[in-house]
Amino acid sequence: MFSLRRSVLIMVAFMATAILATSGTVKAQQTDAEVWYWAYNDSQIIAYTADGKSNVIYEAEGAFVDSQLEGLRLSSDRAWLLDNYNQDFPPLLDPYMALSLSDGIYPQSYEHPYLVLTQGGPTIRKGFVYNVETQEIRQLTDWLVANYFGYDKHQKPQFLADGHTLRYYSVKENSAPEWDEGTLRELDLTTGNETTLLNIPFLATDFYASEDGEQWWFPKGSFDGDYEAVMTFGPPNPQITSLMKNGDGYFRMGHLVVYDLHSGNAALSLYPLSGEAPITYNAPTNQLDFSYLYLDGRLLVGDDFWQQWLLSPQSDPIPLGAVPLPMIDDIEYRYSGDGEFSADGRWVITRGWETSLYQLWDMEQGIIVLEESVDPELMVAQYTAERVLLRKRNRQIEISGEVGILYLAEERRIIYLPDAPTGRWWDILPDGRLLYEEEPTSEIRTPGIYIYDVATEEFTPLLLNVKHIWLRRDFDR
């Protein structure tokens, strides 16, 4: 175990009630049902709930004057926060972890209380395990071969069913620049004992694992019609391994994707890692990126031209429209959760094939429920089982403001929220009210966090003179 000192980038997990509140704050009594949020001002980080409870969990004069805090939600009452701007930032808690701002940090896997993070990149990265209860940090052996943004949970370190055994693939430090020797390792995080499971004599950037961490595939080279070799560990599905060795498929979304290039219609099949029968689709092209697989077998995909399609087993592809291009490389929505579709796949935004309008699809119903102009951009901000909150926000520096739209699926009703020239809509509460942030530049109302009642059209102050801390909503994509 070790703790790195003097930070340029801070990572730490905050629990809303585990840290004693400072003078002048309300000491919260928490229940399991409560969801906590985080905000900050020039000198404080504050945990709070929508019903008015709050705790100051860190305070230091002027600590956040030049900071922008963001992070990742781990649970209803715990978040991993980082300061992405301030390189002279003092420690929040001790011990803490300090990593190079220029190298970047990405969360990979989480099984309470262990958070696996990587630093460096783009593919060969240092790996760490951070215990959010004890705030202890352990560096993993050698260098991890890691999915850059951590979007595919099958290309990450995997926790076994016991919750404290971690399996991960790493390459030797002294093998650069070839990185030609790797190892599958197993680490018991309670005892610290680590064992070697498999030595791999080549770099396997396309490695893949089952979600339970029991099956592993290590192909040599990149998929371009043929892998040079494939090594496996555990009880791997022999059909999957055979198809890989023949160069017939590659991994996406927990399946092996196999194209039938000889049928003339770009048919594809998805083979589950667990061995169930494959699902076959007619595809518009043999170059597709997979966004979401629905429980009923439908598949949301995009092609090389950023067109979205809905595929159904044994049915013709249904064109949905184009992905709104400005979203593709947008760092902001990676952390706020904004994007062209909701993480549960129900709400999908496209740009129409025959019009220049943005379209909101309800994929549960298979219909377009809203059409909007493309200026400003339309994004999914938050959603519940029957409601979706959309943001239309100008991104040009010289143009400010946001338009919020709430769609109620049960009533099939669209509600246009009040204009927010210096604010932002960002969450839906269980009772249907909305959370709203007024920015520091506002001359309309005091900056801070407000609750907006859709029925009465009233803003109620919740926490004033603070900035909301944006958290990535979906941990595994």
C-alpha positions as CSV (number, residue, x, y, z in Angstrom):
1,M,0.0,0.0,0.0
2,F,1.1,3.6,-0.6
3,S,-0.1,7.1,-0.6
4,L,1.2,9.7,-3.1
5,R,1.8,13.2,-1.8
6,R,1.6,16.7,-3.3
7,S,-1.2,16.6,-5.9
8,V,-2.0,18.0,-9.2
9,L,-5.1,16.0,-9.6
10,I,-7.2,14.8,-6.6
11,M,-9.3,11.7,-6.4
12,V,-11.3,10.8,-3.3
13,A,-14.6,9.2,-2.4
14,F,-16.9,11.3,-0.2
15,M,-19.6,9.8,1.9
16,A,-22.3,12.3,2.8
17,T,-22.6,11.4,6.5
18,A,-19.4,9.5,7.3
19,I,-17.4,12.7,7.6
20,L,-18.3,15.0,10.5
21,A,-19.9,18.3,9.5
22,T,-18.2,21.5,10.3
23,S,-19.7,24.3,12.4
24,G,-22.8,26.0,11.0
25,T,-24.0,23.0,8.9
26,V,-26.9,20.7,9.3
27,K,-25.8,17.2,10.3
28,A,-27.9,14.9,8.2
29,Q,-29.6,11.7,9.3
30,Q,-29.5,9.5,6.3
31,T,-31.9,6.8,5.1
32,D,-31.2,4.1,2.4
33,A,-33.7,5.8,0.0
34,E,-31.9,9.1,0.0
35,V,-29.9,10.3,-3.0
36,W,-27.1,12.7,-2.2
37,Y,-25.7,15.4,-4.5
38,W,-22.5,17.5,-4.3
39,A,-21.8,21.2,-4.8
40,Y,-18.9,23.5,-4.1
41,N,-18.0,27.2,-3.6
42,D,-14.7,28.9,-3.3
43,S,-13.9,27.2,0.0
44,Q,-16.2,24.3,0.6
45,I,-17.5,21.0,-0.8
46,I,-21.1,20.3,0.3
47,A,-23.1,17.1,0.2
48,Y,-26.9,17.7,0.1
49,T,-30.2,16.1,-0.6
50,A,-33.3,17.3,-2.4
51,D,-35.2,17.6,0.9
52,G,-32.8,20.1,2.3
53,K,-30.2,18.1,4.3
54,S,-26.6,19.2,3.9
55,N,-23.1,18.5,5.2
56,V,-20.0,20.5,4.6
57,I,-17.6,17.7,4.0
58,Y,-14.5,19.7,3.3
59,E,-13.6,23.4,4.0
60,A,-10.4,25.4,3.3
61,E,-10.3,29.1,2.6
62,G,-10.0,29.7,-1.2
63,A,-9.3,26.1,-2.0
64,F,-11.6,26.0,-5.0
65,V,-11.3,29.5,-6.4
66,D,-9.9,28.3,-9.7
67,S,-11.3,24.8,-9.7
68,Q,-13.8,22.8,-11.7
69,L,-15.0,19.7,-9.8
70,E,-16.6,16.8,-11.6
71,G,-16.6,13.1,-11.1
72,L,-18.4,9.7,-11.1
73,R,-21.4,8.6,-9.0
74,L,-20.6,5.3,-7.2
75,S,-23.8,4.9,-5.2
76,S,-26.7,7.0,-3.8
77,D,-24.4,8.5,-1.1
78,R,-20.9,8.2,-2.5
79,A,-19.1,9.8,-5.4
80,W,-15.5,9.9,-6.8
81,L,-14.6,13.6,-7.3
82,L,-11.7,15.2,-9.2
83,D,-10.5,18.7,-9.7
84,N,-9.7,18.9,-13.4
85,Y,-8.4,22.5,-13.5
86,N,-6.4,23.4,-10.4
87,Q,-2.9,22.1,-10.4
88,D,-2.0,23.6,-7.0
89,F,-4.9,22.0,-5.1
90,P,-4.3,21.1,-1.4
91,P,-5.2,17.6,-0.2
92,L,-8.9,17.0,0.6
93,L,-8.4,14.0,2.8
94,D,-5.3,12.1,3.9
95,P,-4.3,9.7,2.4
96,Y,-5.2,10.8,-1.1
97,M,-4.1,10.0,-4.5
98,A,-2.1,12.5,-6.7
99,L,-1.7,11.7,-10.4
100,S,-0.5,13.7,-13.4
101,L,-3.2,15.9,-14.9
102,S,-1.6,15.7,-18.4
103,D,-1.9,11.9,-18.3
104,G,-5.6,11.7,-17.4
105,I,-7.5,9.3,-15.1
106,Y,-10.3,6.9,-16.1
107,P,-12.4,4.7,-13.8
108,Q,-12.5,1.1,-15.1
109,S,-14.4,-1.2,-12.6
110,Y,-16.2,-0.8,-9.3
111,E,-17.2,-3.3,-6.7
112,H,-17.7,-1.7,-3.3
113,P,-15.5,-0.7,-1.7
114,Y,-12.9,-1.1,-4.5
115,L,-12.6,1.3,-7.4
116,V,-10.1,0.4,-10.2
117,L,-8.6,3.4,-12.0
118,T,-6.1,3.8,-14.8
119,Q,-3.7,6.6,-15.6
120,G,-1.8,7.3,-18.8
121,G,-2.7,6.2,-22.2
122,P,-4.1,5.7,-24.7
123,T,-3.9,1.9,-24.3
124,I,-1.0,1.0,-22.0
125,R,-1.8,2.5,-18.6
126,K,-0.8,2.4,-14.9
127,G,-3.5,0.7,-12.8
128,F,-4.6,1.4,-9.2
129,V,-7.2,0.0,-6.8
130,Y,-8.6,2.6,-4.4
131,N,-10.5,1.5,-1.3
132,V,-13.2,4.1,-0.8
133,E,-13.8,3.0,2.8
134,T,-10.2,3.0,4.1
135,Q,-8.8,5.5,1.4
136,E,-5.9,3.1,0.8
137,I,-4.4,2.9,-2.7
138,R,-2.7,-0.1,-4.2
139,Q,-0.8,0.0,-7.5
140,L,-1.4,-2.9,-9.8
141,T,1.5,-4.9,-11.2
142,D,3.2,-3.7,-14.4
143,W,1.0,-1.8,-17.0
144,L,-2.7,-2.4,-17.7
145,V,-3.9,-2.9,-21.2
146,A,-7.1,-0.8,-20.8
147,N,-10.0,0.4,-22.8
148,Y,-9.3,4.1,-23.1
149,F,-12.6,5.6,-22.0
150,G,-13.7,2.5,-20.1
151,Y,-16.9,2.1,-22.1
152,D,-16.8,-1.6,-22.6
153,K,-17.0,-3.4,-19.3
154,H,-15.7,-6.6,-20.9
155,Q,-12.3,-5.0,-21.6
156,K,-11.5,-4.0,-18.0
157,P,-10.3,-5.7,-14.9
158,Q,-13.0,-8.0,-13.6
159,F,-14.2,-8.8,-10.1
160,L,-15.1,-12.4,-9.3
161,A,-18.4,-13.3,-7.6
162,D,-16.9,-12.9,-4.1
163,G,-16.4,-9.2,-4.6
164,H,-12.8,-9.0,-3.5
165,T,-10.9,-11.0,-6.0
166,L,-9.7,-9.0,-9.0
167,R,-8.5,-10.4,-12.3
168,Y,-6.6,-8.2,-14.7
169,Y,-4.3,-8.3,-17.8
170,S,-1.1,-6.3,-17.7
171,V,2.2,-6.1,-19.7
172,K,5.7,-5.9,-18.3
173,E,7.2,-2.5,-17.7
174,N,10.5,-3.3,-19.5
175,S,8.8,-4.5,-22.7
176,A,8.2,-1.0,-24.2
177,P,8.0,-0.1,-27.0
178,E,7.0,-3.5,-28.2
179,W,4.9,-4.4,-25.1
180,D,5.2,-8.0,-26.2
181,E,4.8,-10.0,-23.0
182,G,1.7,-9.9,-20.8
183,T,0.1,-11.7,-17.8
184,L,-3.3,-12.5,-16.6
185,R,-3.2,-11.9,-12.8
186,E,-5.5,-12.6,-9.9
187,L,-5.3,-10.4,-6.8
188,D,-7.0,-11.0,-3.5
189,L,-7.7,-7.5,-2.2
190,T,-8.3,-8.6,1.3
191,T,-5.0,-10.5,1.8
192,G,-2.9,-8.8,-0.9
193,N,-1.9,-12.2,-2.3
194,E,-1.4,-12.2,-6.1
195,T,-1.0,-15.1,-8.4
196,T,-0.2,-15.6,-12.1
197,L,-2.9,-17.3,-14.1
198,L,-1.6,-17.1,-17.6
199,N,1.5,-15.8,-19.4
200,I,0.7,-14.3,-22.8
201,P,3.8,-14.0,-25.1
202,F,2.3,-11.2,-27.2
203,L,0.3,-8.0,-26.8
204,A,-3.4,-8.6,-26.8
205,T,-5.1,-5.2,-27.1
206,D,-8.3,-6.9,-28.2
207,F,-8.5,-9.0,-25.1
208,Y,-12.0,-9.8,-23.8
209,A,-13.5,-11.3,-20.6
210,S,-16.9,-12.5,-19.5
211,E,-18.6,-10.2,-17.0
212,D,-18.1,-12.7,-14.2
213,G,-14.4,-12.8,-14.9
214,E,-14.3,-16.5,-15.5
215,Q,-13.7,-16.6,-19.3
216,W,-10.8,-14.7,-21.0
217,W,-9.7,-14.5,-24.7
218,F,-6.4,-13.0,-25.8
219,P,-6.1,-12.6,-29.6
220,K,-2.8,-11.6,-31.2
221,G,-3.0,-8.6,-33.5
222,S,-6.0,-6.6,-34.5
223,F,-9.1,-8.0,-36.2
224,D,-8.9,-7.3,-39.9
225,G,-10.2,-10.7,-41.1
226,D,-7.8,-12.9,-39.2
227,Y,-6.1,-13.0,-35.8
228,E,-2.7,-14.6,-35.8
229,A,-3.4,-16.6,-32.6
230,V,-5.8,-16.8,-29.7
231,M,-5.0,-17.8,-26.1
232,T,-7.7,-18.5,-23.6
233,F,-8.2,-18.9,-19.8
234,G,-10.9,-20.5,-17.8
235,P,-13.7,-22.5,-19.4
236,P,-14.1,-20.5,-22.6
237,N,-16.9,-21.2,-24.9
238,P,-15.3,-23.4,-27.6
239,Q,-17.6,-22.1,-30.4
240,I,-16.5,-18.5,-29.6
241,T,-12.8,-19.5,-29.6
242,S,-13.1,-21.4,-32.9
243,L,-14.8,-18.5,-34.6
244,M,-12.1,-16.1,-33.4
245,K,-9.3,-18.4,-34.5
246,N,-10.8,-18.6,-37.9
247,G,-10.9,-14.8,-38.1
248,D,-14.7,-14.8,-38.3
249,G,-15.6,-12.3,-35.6
250,Y,-14.7,-9.7,-33.0
251,F,-16.1,-8.8,-29.6
252,R,-18.6,-6.1,-28.8
253,M,-21.1,-5.6,-26.0
254,G,-20.5,-9.0,-24.4
255,H,-21.0,-10.9,-27.7
256,L,-18.8,-12.1,-30.6
257,V,-19.9,-10.3,-33.7
258,V,-19.8,-12.4,-36.9
259,Y,-20.6,-11.0,-40.3
260,D,-21.7,-13.3,-43.2
261,L,-19.8,-11.5,-46.0
262,H,-20.9,-14.1,-48.6
263,S,-24.6,-13.7,-48.3
264,G,-24.8,-10.5,-50.3
265,N,-26.9,-8.7,-47.6
266,A,-24.3,-8.1,-44.9
267,A,-26.0,-10.4,-42.4
268,L,-24.5,-10.5,-38.9
269,S,-24.9,-12.7,-35.9
270,L,-24.3,-12.1,-32.2
271,Y,-22.9,-15.0,-30.2
272,P,-23.4,-14.6,-26.5
273,L,-20.3,-15.4,-24.4
274,S,-22.3,-17.7,-22.2
275,G,-23.1,-20.1,-25.1
276,E,-26.7,-19.4,-25.9
277,A,-27.8,-19.6,-29.6
278,P,-26.7,-16.7,-31.8
279,I,-29.1,-13.9,-32.8
280,T,-29.0,-13.1,-36.6
281,Y,-29.8,-9.8,-38.2
282,N,-29.9,-8.3,-41.7
283,A,-27.5,-5.3,-41.6
284,P,-27.3,-2.2,-43.8
285,T,-23.5,-2.6,-43.9
286,N,-20.7,-4.7,-42.5
287,Q,-19.1,-1.7,-40.7
288,L,-21.3,-1.0,-37.6
289,D,-20.8,0.4,-34.1
290,F,-23.1,-1.1,-31.5
291,S,-24.9,1.2,-29.1
292,Y,-27.5,-0.9,-27.3
293,L,-28.9,-4.4,-27.3
294,Y,-32.5,-4.6,-26.1
295,L,-33.9,-7.5,-24.0
296,D,-36.3,-8.4,-26.9
297,G,-33.3,-8.8,-29.2
298,R,-33.5,-5.5,-31.1
299,L,-30.1,-3.9,-31.7
300,L,-29.3,-0.1,-31.9
301,V,-26.3,0.4,-34.2
302,G,-24.5,3.2,-36.0
303,D,-22.6,3.0,-39.3
304,D,-19.4,4.8,-40.4
305,F,-21.4,7.8,-41.5
306,W,-23.0,8.2,-38.1
307,Q,-26.3,7.0,-39.2
308,Q,-28.4,5.2,-36.6
309,W,-30.3,1.9,-37.4
310,L,-32.6,-0.4,-35.5
311,L,-32.0,-4.1,-36.3
312,S,-34.5,-6.8,-35.4
313,P,-33.9,-10.6,-35.8
314,Q,-35.0,-11.7,-39.3
315,S,-36.3,-8.2,-40.2
316,D,-35.1,-5.5,-42.5
317,P,-33.0,-2.7,-40.9
318,I,-35.0,0.4,-39.9
319,P,-33.2,3.7,-40.5
320,L,-33.6,6.1,-37.6
321,G,-31.5,9.1,-38.7
322,A,-28.1,10.5,-38.1
323,V,-26.3,10.9,-34.8
324,P,-26.0,14.6,-34.0
325,L,-22.3,15.1,-34.9
326,P,-21.3,17.8,-32.3
327,M,-21.9,15.2,-29.5
328,I,-19.4,12.7,-30.7
329,D,-16.2,14.3,-29.2
330,D,-17.9,16.4,-26.5
331,I,-16.1,16.0,-23.2
332,E,-18.9,17.7,-21.2
333,Y,-21.5,15.1,-21.8
334,R,-19.2,12.2,-20.9
335,Y,-19.4,13.5,-17.3
336,S,-22.8,15.0,-17.2
337,G,-24.5,12.0,-18.8
338,D,-25.7,14.0,-21.8
339,G,-25.7,12.3,-25.1
340,E,-27.6,11.0,-28.1
341,F,-29.3,8.2,-26.2
342,S,-30.1,7.2,-22.7
343,A,-28.1,4.5,-21.0
344,D,-31.1,2.2,-20.8
345,G,-31.6,2.6,-24.6
346,R,-35.2,3.8,-24.4
347,W,-34.6,7.4,-25.5
348,V,-32.6,8.0,-28.7
349,I,-31.9,11.3,-30.5
350,T,-31.3,11.4,-34.2
351,R,-31.2,14.0,-37.0
352,G,-33.8,13.2,-39.5
353,W,-33.0,11.5,-42.9
354,E,-35.3,13.8,-44.9
355,T,-35.4,16.9,-42.6
356,S,-32.9,18.9,-40.6
357,L,-34.8,18.4,-37.4
358,Y,-33.7,16.5,-34.3
359,Q,-36.0,13.6,-33.5
360,L,-36.6,12.0,-30.1
361,W,-37.4,8.3,-30.4
362,D,-39.2,6.3,-27.7
363,M,-37.7,2.9,-28.5
364,E,-40.1,1.1,-26.2
365,Q,-43.0,2.3,-28.4
366,G,-40.9,2.5,-31.6
367,I,-42.1,6.0,-32.4
368,I,-40.9,9.6,-32.8
369,V,-42.3,11.6,-29.9
370,L,-40.7,15.0,-30.5
371,E,-39.1,17.0,-33.3
372,E,-37.0,20.0,-32.7
373,S,-34.8,22.4,-34.7
374,V,-31.0,21.6,-34.8
375,D,-30.0,25.0,-33.4
376,P,-29.2,24.7,-30.6
377,E,-28.2,21.1,-30.1
378,L,-30.6,18.6,-28.4
379,M,-29.3,16.2,-25.8
380,V,-30.6,13.6,-23.3
381,A,-29.8,15.1,-19.9
382,Q,-31.6,12.7,-17.5
383,Y,-34.4,10.2,-17.6
384,T,-36.6,8.0,-15.4
385,A,-38.9,5.1,-16.3
386,E,-41.5,7.4,-17.9
387,R,-39.9,10.8,-18.2
388,V,-37.0,12.2,-20.1
389,L,-35.3,15.6,-19.6
390,L,-33.8,17.1,-22.7
391,R,-31.4,20.0,-22.9
392,K,-30.9,22.4,-25.9
393,R,-27.8,24.4,-25.2
394,N,-25.7,26.7,-27.4
395,R,-22.0,25.8,-27.4
396,Q,-20.7,28.9,-29.0
397,I,-18.8,31.0,-26.3
398,E,-20.5,34.2,-27.4
399,I,-24.0,32.7,-27.1
400,S,-25.3,31.6,-23.7
401,G,-28.4,29.9,-22.6
402,E,-30.3,26.7,-22.4
403,V,-33.8,25.4,-23.3
404,G,-35.2,22.5,-21.2
405,I,-37.8,20.1,-22.5
406,L,-39.6,17.5,-20.4
407,Y,-41.4,14.6,-22.1
408,L,-44.0,12.6,-20.1
409,A,-44.4,9.2,-21.7
410,E,-47.5,8.1,-19.9
411,E,-49.4,11.3,-20.9
412,R,-47.5,11.6,-24.2
413,R,-47.1,15.3,-23.2
414,I,-44.3,17.7,-24.0
415,I,-43.5,20.5,-21.5
416,Y,-41.2,23.3,-22.5
417,L,-39.5,24.6,-19.4
418,P,-38.7,28.2,-18.7
419,D,-35.8,29.7,-20.7
420,A,-32.5,29.4,-18.8
421,P,-30.1,32.0,-20.3
422,T,-27.7,31.6,-17.4
423,G,-28.8,28.2,-16.0
424,R,-29.0,24.5,-16.6
425,W,-31.6,21.7,-16.1
426,W,-29.9,18.5,-14.8
427,D,-32.0,16.0,-12.9
428,I,-35.5,14.6,-12.4
429,L,-36.6,13.9,-8.8
430,P,-38.7,10.9,-7.9
431,D,-41.8,13.1,-7.3
432,G,-41.4,14.6,-10.8
433,R,-39.8,17.9,-9.8
434,L,-36.6,19.0,-11.5
435,L,-33.2,20.2,-10.2
436,Y,-31.9,23.3,-11.8
437,E,-28.6,25.2,-11.5
438,E,-28.3,29.0,-11.8
439,E,-24.8,29.9,-12.9
440,P,-22.6,32.6,-11.2
441,T,-23.1,35.1,-14.0
442,S,-26.9,35.2,-13.5
443,E,-28.7,38.5,-13.0
444,I,-32.1,36.7,-12.9
445,R,-31.8,35.0,-9.5
446,T,-29.2,34.2,-6.9
447,P,-26.7,31.6,-8.2
448,G,-27.0,28.1,-6.8
449,I,-29.2,25.0,-6.9
450,Y,-33.0,25.2,-7.2
451,I,-36.0,22.8,-7.3
452,Y,-38.5,23.5,-10.1
453,D,-42.1,22.4,-9.6
454,V,-43.5,21.6,-13.0
455,A,-47.1,21.9,-11.8
456,T,-46.8,25.3,-10.2
457,E,-43.9,26.6,-12.4
458,E,-42.1,27.8,-9.3
459,F,-38.4,27.8,-8.5
460,T,-37.5,27.1,-4.8
461,P,-34.0,27.7,-3.6
462,L,-32.2,24.6,-2.3
463,L,-28.6,25.6,-1.9
464,L,-27.4,29.1,-2.8
465,N,-24.1,30.5,-3.9
466,V,-22.7,27.1,-4.9
467,K,-21.8,25.3,-8.2
468,H,-23.2,21.9,-8.9
469,I,-20.7,19.0,-9.3
470,W,-21.4,17.1,-12.5
471,L,-21.2,13.4,-12.1
472,R,-21.0,10.8,-14.8
473,R,-24.2,8.9,-14.6
474,D,-23.5,5.6,-16.3
475,F,-20.5,3.6,-15.0
476,D,-20.7,0.8,-17.6
477,R,-21.6,1.3,-21.2
